[in-house]
């Protein structure tokens, strides 16, 4: 296998659909190393709330970008895409097959559509923006983004708080609108074939609800306490995500445990819907309805197609 442009398989799908077990089975058959496209499992301190695979699963196949970073390390979709391209080249050079797995659509988009060469920005700027989000809400930040980068702001709405913060972070850190960087976007080194796992909606939502209950019983709240006790404030970007932000509200006395649980479930279901909306825009993706199919059957279906790609 040479290091020329490759067609890399991607196993994706909404949160809770069951990507982990399928991807490990595929990786073992294809002698693959897994590139994890998950924006939160990359952080060492976030295990329970991200449903990070256990040691036995991680040892069943080589994984990249799992527990690689500390919460205060700079990380973004752009950094992921750059490093993932490098790792893909290294995997191929070792004679193995890369397999991208995940559901973080922003990270997947950066990888498969190309990378805007945005300079690394001082992390303190993002912390400052998150403090403003906490104190002022998303509205004033969105108004500022409309003023400094109307082209980027026009692609968002005021609820996309982390994307708004990213736009302002780049503006304050570089003096240049993020939309200008996107117009200079580079072409990725590899092409990608998507396998989108899906389930009947009622089944998917039931799995999400069950997983949230399991996270809480396994100690999600204690995990958040340990993160805060380690000196990471609630404005840290990763703590602004589902599961962690609701737990912070609970710890602050802003809601009950039952309300926290209900909000995590509701927000996770909404996130799954947004993921599916983005995946539907991938015109050449192969959709696999895994409801009433065994893992072995789904694995065999993916492996058969991958045999023609690799």
Phi, psi and omega in degrees: 000122179269177185264018178291173181308129184241157173262105188266129176287144178232122173261114185229180180151171183291160178302137177086001185283336180111035183291325189299306184296320179295315184295322179293320178297317178296316182299321181293323180287320184269001184056050185260156167251134188269127171264110182278119176259066180233122188287349183241329179296346178292339185269130184300322186283350186249096181248304186291311184289350177254000184054043180297138179301148178287172184301323182297319178289320180294330179279345181286340177205148179295133180238146174238145177070033171245122181053041181269338190232156167271160184298334181265007176279138175300132178205145183199173176298324179294316177298316178302312183299316179299312183289325179295319177300319179296315182293323178300316177298320180292321179296315179297319180297332177280356181086013178256173181251127175288144175223113179273134182223132175160176181230005179283100190296326179295319179292317178297319180297317179299322182287314190269338182259349181114163190244127170281129185278077182267126180299154175294132184255145178308121182302336180297331179294315178296319178300319179296320179293321178293326175296318178297319178300317180295320185276322189252341188087173186285335186305304180299325178294319179295320178298319178295319179297321177301325182284320187266336181213071184299330181296315179288318181300327182292343179270358185238173165234172189293352179272347182276068192297319183288329175290322176298314179299320179299317179297316180290324179301314180292319180298311182289330184275334184238344184076013183227136180297144179296332179298329178291324177295323181295328179289344179256022187297138181275165178270132180294155181284338184236159169255164190222140174246122184267135167247112182261115176276136180218161177225161171306140190302317181297322179291317180300314182294324177295321178294320177298313181299317179296319181294321178297316177301320180292319178302316182291319179292333180278351174114035179304315182297317178297324178297317179294320177301315181296325178293314180294321179294335179282359176102005177271122181281162181296348178279351176303135189307314184297331179280357176272004185260169187301138181096311182278317181293324178292323178294323176297318177299318179298315181294332178279357180082015183274350178201164178276169177298321179295317179294317177304312181298314180298319180293320178298316180298312181298314182291328177291319177298320178295321178297318178300321178296320179293321177300313182298324177299316180293319181297327180294340177282355178271095191297331184256011179291150176260117182267136179234112177278107188273353175303131179066015173247144176283158175302323180297320181292318179294318179300314181299321180297316180291315182298321180299314180291318181299331178302333179272346183269323192269000000 
